[in-house]
Amino acid sequence: MIHPKKLAQLAKKCQRMLSAGAGAHRRHASDMAADECCSTVSSVVADEGHCVMYTADGTRFEVPLAYLGTTVFAELLRMSAEEFGFASGSDGGRIMLPCDASVMEYVLCLVRREASEEVERAFLSSIVGHCHSYNASCVCWLV
């Protein structure tokens, strides 16, 4: 599980990103369908209550802040910190997750449907340690 201090740092980073782009054009939550809440979007700034994350293949996701407290995201963020670090200057301060877009879509589906802790653990055990190199990034695959 990710340390609460690191989770707080991540939340502060998201808040700074939101406040820095307050004047930028953004999509509003009311403009999005319920199933779009976590999908890829192309605006510069995340919607209120969301955090922007990128997968290892470069796909951008806006994730609700409430999801960051789940077991699955805590583990993905821990893996991300190990693989990429939180404050990497080479990627513009992006939060990079060590999985590809299809795995991220599955994670979002698990969290959105409030999967049981057993299902989350099974998913996590299927991706931990089953990674291979993809453009110098770790991409997790389901086995």
C-alpha positions as CSV (number, residue, x, y, z in Angstrom):
1,M,0.0,0.0,0.0
2,I,1.2,3.5,-0.7
3,H,2.4,5.6,2.2
4,P,-0.1,8.3,3.2
5,K,2.6,10.9,3.0
6,K,3.2,10.1,-0.7
7,L,-0.5,10.0,-1.4
8,A,-0.8,13.5,0.1
9,Q,2.1,14.7,-2.1
10,L,0.3,13.3,-5.1
11,A,-2.9,15.0,-4.2
12,K,-1.1,18.3,-3.6
13,K,0.6,18.0,-7.0
14,C,-2.9,17.5,-8.6
15,Q,-4.2,20.5,-6.9
16,R,-1.3,22.7,-8.0
17,M,-1.8,21.5,-11.6
18,L,-5.5,22.4,-11.3
19,S,-4.9,25.8,-9.9
20,A,-2.1,26.6,-12.4
21,G,-4.5,26.1,-15.3
22,A,-7.6,27.6,-13.8
23,G,-8.0,30.0,-16.8
24,A,-7.4,27.3,-19.4
25,H,-10.2,25.7,-21.4
26,R,-11.6,22.6,-19.6
27,R,-14.3,20.2,-20.1
28,H,-16.9,20.3,-17.3
29,A,-18.1,17.2,-15.5
30,S,-21.6,17.9,-16.6
31,D,-20.5,17.6,-20.2
32,M,-19.3,14.1,-19.7
33,A,-21.3,10.9,-19.7
34,A,-21.0,8.8,-16.6
35,D,-18.9,6.2,-18.4
36,E,-16.5,8.9,-19.6
37,C,-15.5,10.0,-16.1
38,C,-12.2,8.3,-16.4
39,S,-11.6,8.0,-20.1
40,T,-8.9,9.8,-22.0
41,V,-9.6,13.5,-22.7
42,S,-7.5,16.1,-24.5
43,S,-7.9,19.2,-22.3
44,V,-4.8,20.7,-20.7
45,V,-6.2,20.8,-17.2
46,A,-8.1,18.0,-15.3
47,D,-11.7,18.5,-14.4
48,E,-12.4,19.5,-10.8
49,G,-12.0,16.5,-8.5
50,H,-9.8,14.6,-11.0
51,C,-6.1,13.9,-11.4
52,V,-4.3,13.4,-14.7
53,M,-2.3,10.2,-15.1
54,Y,-0.5,8.7,-18.0
55,T,0.1,5.1,-18.9
56,A,3.4,3.8,-20.0
57,D,2.2,3.9,-23.6
58,G,1.4,7.6,-23.3
59,T,-2.4,7.5,-23.0
60,R,-3.8,10.2,-20.8
61,F,-6.5,9.5,-18.2
62,E,-8.4,11.8,-15.8
63,V,-9.0,9.8,-12.7
64,P,-11.4,10.9,-9.9
65,L,-9.5,11.8,-6.8
66,A,-11.7,9.4,-4.8
67,Y,-10.2,6.5,-6.7
68,L,-6.7,7.3,-5.4
69,G,-7.6,5.8,-2.0
70,T,-8.5,2.4,-3.4
71,T,-6.2,-0.6,-3.0
72,V,-5.6,-1.0,-6.7
73,F,-4.6,2.6,-7.3
74,A,-2.5,2.6,-4.1
75,E,-0.5,-0.3,-5.5
76,L,-0.2,1.2,-9.0
77,L,1.1,4.4,-7.5
78,R,3.6,2.5,-5.4
79,M,4.7,0.6,-8.5
80,S,4.9,4.0,-10.3
81,A,7.1,5.5,-7.6
82,E,9.4,2.5,-7.8
83,E,9.6,2.6,-11.6
84,F,9.5,6.3,-12.5
85,G,9.7,8.3,-9.2
86,F,7.1,11.0,-8.4
87,A,9.1,14.1,-9.3
88,S,10.7,13.2,-12.6
89,G,11.7,16.3,-14.5
90,S,12.2,14.6,-17.9
91,D,8.5,13.9,-18.3
92,G,7.2,17.4,-17.3
93,G,6.1,16.2,-13.9
94,R,3.6,13.7,-15.2
95,I,2.3,10.9,-13.1
96,M,3.2,7.8,-15.1
97,L,1.6,4.5,-14.3
98,P,3.4,1.2,-15.1
99,C,0.7,-0.3,-17.3
100,D,-0.7,0.2,-20.7
101,A,-4.1,1.8,-21.6
102,S,-6.0,-1.5,-21.8
103,V,-4.9,-2.5,-18.2
104,M,-5.8,1.0,-17.0
105,E,-9.3,0.7,-18.5
106,Y,-9.7,-2.6,-16.7
107,V,-8.5,-1.0,-13.4
108,L,-11.0,1.8,-13.8
109,C,-13.8,-0.8,-14.5
110,L,-12.8,-2.6,-11.3
111,V,-12.9,0.5,-9.2
112,R,-16.1,1.9,-10.8
113,R,-18.0,-1.4,-10.2
114,E,-16.6,-1.6,-6.6
115,A,-15.0,-5.0,-7.1
116,S,-14.4,-7.0,-4.0
117,E,-11.1,-6.9,-2.3
118,E,-10.5,-10.5,-3.4
119,V,-10.9,-9.5,-7.0
120,E,-8.6,-6.6,-6.6
121,R,-5.9,-8.8,-5.0
122,A,-6.2,-11.3,-7.8
123,F,-5.8,-8.6,-10.3
124,L,-2.8,-7.1,-8.5
125,S,-1.1,-10.5,-8.2
126,S,-1.6,-11.0,-11.9
127,I,0.3,-7.8,-12.8
128,V,3.0,-7.6,-10.1
129,G,6.2,-9.0,-11.4
130,H,4.8,-9.7,-14.9
131,C,6.2,-6.7,-16.7
132,H,8.4,-6.3,-19.7
133,S,10.3,-3.4,-21.3
134,Y,8.3,-1.1,-23.6
135,N,10.2,2.0,-24.8
136,A,12.2,2.1,-21.5
137,S,9.0,1.8,-19.5
138,C,7.4,-1.1,-17.6
139,V,4.2,-2.3,-19.2
140,C,2.1,-4.7,-17.2
141,W,0.2,-7.5,-18.9
142,L,-2.5,-9.7,-17.5
143,V,-1.5,-13.4,-17.5
